Amino acid sequence: MAKNRKLGRNSSHRRAMLRNLVTDLLDNGRIKTTHTRAKEIQKIADRMITLGKRGDLHARRQALSYLYSEDVVTKLFSELSEKYADRNGGYTRVLKVGPRRGDGAEVSIIELV
């Protein structure tokens, strides 16, 4: 089983960064970030959408404990759960864009399918 990537950050900074990225992805539907970050937030975003599909109070509280915005949680449980009701996973897509000009890091776009 693969371990989580460290992403060059300490654990609290990494967790906060991933929470921010997942919140932004669910709010906007598409974000542009490095490829390794996109692969990490893909797992978390799929878990959040699965919680939204479950739809019970415990799932809502679990999503609220991870995501920063209550508006995003409301969107997750109303709009996104209906959109993906008949889909069994694979809610996100990662598309490689190319290297970033400044440091050459591989950039990707992650979006909701």
N, C-alpha and C positions, 0 to 999 in steps of 0.2 A: 504494500500500500504506500502510495506516495505521500510525502510530508508536505505541509504548507510551505509556500515560498516565503523567504524572509524579506525580499524586496528592498534590501538595504536600509531597513528601519528597525528601531526597537519595537517591542511587542505592542506597547500602548499606541505609538504613532501609527504602526501598521494597521491596527484594528480600527482606529479612528479614520484613517485614509480609506480603508475598504468600506466602512459604513457610509462615508460621504459619497463615494463613487456609486455604491448600490442605490443610495437614496436619489442621486442625480439621474441614474439610469432609469429607475422606475418613474421618476417625475417627467423626464424629457423623452424617453423612448430610445435615445441614441446618444452615445458619448464617444469622444476620441481620446484614447490613452495609449500607453505602451502595451505591447502584445502580452507580456507576462502579467501585468495588472488586469488586462481584459480577461485572461484565462482564469484568474483568481476570482474576479467578481462574477463571472459567469456561473460558477457553482453556487455562490451565495444568492444571486438573483433568482436562480431556478428554485432554490429552497423557499425564498420569500413568496414567489408566485404560487408554489404548492401550498403554503400556509394560507394564502388568499383563497385558493380553491376549497380548502377545508371549511373555512368560513365560520368556525365556532369562536366562542369568546376566548378560549385558551390560545387559539392560533392568532387572534387579533392582539392579545397581550404579548405574545412572543414576538410578533412583528413590531409592535410598539417599543419593545425593549431593545430592538436592533436598529431600526430606522430612526432618523432624527426628526422627521416631519410627520405630524398627525395627518396633514393633508395627503401626503403620499400613501399613508396606510389606508385612508378612506378610499383613495383612487384604486389601490391594490385590491381591496375587498369588494368594491362595487364594479368598476369598469374592467380591470384586468382579469378578475376571476371569471367574469362572463365571457370575455374574449377567448380565454384558454380553457373553457369548460370541457371541450371535447378532445383536448390534446393531452397526451401522456408524456410530458417532459419535452425538453428541447425548445425552451421558450426564448432563447437568445441565440444570436449569431455573431461570430467574430470574423471580421473581414480585414485582412492585412492591407495597409495603405502603402507602406514603404518606409525607408529610413528617415528619421527626423534630421533636419538640416544642421542643427547645432551640435548634437553629440552622436548622431548616427544610430540612435536607438530605434528599434523596429516599432512603428506606430500602427495601431489597429483601431477600427471602429467596432464597437459592440452595440448591438441594437436588439430591440425586441422583435421577434418574428411576427 
